[in-house]
Amino acid sequence: MVTSFANAQTDDIHTILQKVEQNNIELTAFDKYIESEIMGLRSTNVLPNPEAGAYYLPFGNSTAGNYTEVQVSQSFEFPTVYKSRRNLIATQKVQLVLEYEQKRQQVLLQAKTTLIELIAINKLQLVEQGRLAESKVLFEQNQTLYNRGQIAVLELNKAKVTYLKRQFLLQRIEASKQGALTILKNLNGGIAIEVTPSDFKNDFRIADKDSVWQEKLNLSPLIKKNKASENEASQNIKLSRMKSLPDLAVGYNYQGFSNDNVSGVYAGVSIPLWGNKLRNSVAKANFTYTQSNSVVQIQTLSSEFELMIIKHQALLKVYNEYSSSLETLNSEKLLLTAYQTGEISFSEYYVELEFYHNAKDTLLDMEKQLHLIKAQLLNHKLLKKITQ
């Protein structure tokens, strides 16, 4: 049961995802958060404020006059520390950008899966509308037969209940549709979006498993973040080593009396005795953790990918067999003919028709699930700019 998929639908999905990327409030807020965090990182690698101090000592019995001392100084870490910290900040900025990409991927995947749900709902709605029209015709026919005294009220009531059930199912489908549209509206920054397509391009094929996995590894922001974390941990080790060097200070100092004073250059150096060994140990332990965590994350992602591939292949096989079987049955027309010619009763017709409808609904659900699985398998493609 392979159906065509109009180019307009592809354009619609492309356009909707583009709108979501532009209008999503969470992405906009997260972008501002990333921007503020990056500015915060930059502020950690600047010189401390200069210090100024003064003594004015007018009390005492000095014959030389009042004593005055003034000192202006600027302290700073060893110059190589700033370079090392700058490298660390660069890796932290990369991680922040990747956090945004990860959030963007999540939002766009949710939007795409919601679109798949909506298209599936639209398709089911069309099917149910056809079933409602058929049940209405049958109810009206049975009403006419009942009025003529050709059938009992029990047969009429069965036809009426069937008609009412179809109406209820359509109402439930409409409620599901409105719920999905609300989710999409929220993702689009509160701006409503109309989704009109009611069919899929049923191309469930994916590229070679190994190539898809390699592409996912290359594009996944989660994996990139783990690598960036390793780089950050490595930079932290280098920075902790640099911080074992002494801090420096330079300045100007004036001291003495009005007619007898001295002034000159001030210089100072710290003696880094405490904490350096502990800082190095912490940095090394964190580096070991990030390496192990990267391995675990890749293994977890690989397991999830393998399970999804297996699920996709198994479901696709069942779907193809199921679809081929239903195509050859033509059961609805045969059942209707048998009922209208009096070969079967309405009760028999209804039971058999429900069996066929359930089979058709199962096929539609498998179709939707295949699209959802494929979207998940290829979610890394959402990382490419929608505008491209």
Secondary structure by P-SEA (a helix, b strand, c coil): cbbbbbaaaaaaaaaaaaaaaaccaaaaaaaaaaaaaaaaaaaacccccbbbbbbbbccccccccbbbbbbbbcccccaaaaaaaaaaaaaaaaaaaaaaaaaaaaaaaaaaaaaaaaaaaaaaaaaaaaaaaaaaaaaaaaaaaaaaccccaaaaaaaaaaaaaaaaaaaaaaaaaaaaaaaaaaaaccbbbbbcccccccccccccaaaaaaaaaaccaaaaaaaaaaaaaaaaaaaaaaaccbbbbbbcccccccccbbbbbbbbcccccccaaaaaaaaaaaaaaaaaaaaaaaaaaaaaaaaaaaaaaaaaaaaaaaaaaaaacccaaaaaaaaaaccccaaaaaaaaaaaaaaaaaaaaaaaaaaaaaaaaacccccccccc
